[in-house]
Amino acid sequence: MARETILALDLEGTLISNAVSQFPRPGLRQFLGFCGAAFESVYLYTAVRDERCGPIIQRLVEERFAPDWLLGIPLVQWDRSLKDLGNIPGVSVNDCLIVDDNPDYILEEQRSQWIAIAKFESPYPDTDRELEQVQRLLAERLAIG
Ligand SMILES: [Mg+2]
């Protein structure tokens, strides 16, 4: 039985608008709080360059849109083509889940590990509740697994 203890989170269109405007998605802090408590490890799996991620994360934490632990979140190293969960060091793919808005990044054989989220996009409504919805899905999935 898989123990889905590892979570990979996309950044743009999932947690924030994009790396330029950096609008936090409604419910971000609450969602990350859940993720940090429910999973043994949480990774950021993003096409945004590593050197740009640092300032984005710092700003989210400083403005209290994210918990402090986000400052230390590991960035998955990859070639920016497909988000192979095998790129997360030292884990079994079956122990990982990924939350991402873009199906094009997900390997066909890893679709079972993918939690889809609708893209957070303009006009970035305050009424967006996708993170709450994904939290419910994750909670259900962990309870079943
Ligand atoms: Mg995305």
Residues whose N, C-alpha, C, O or C-beta is under 5 A from the ligand:
A	BS01	MG	D10 L11 E12 G13 T14 D101 N102
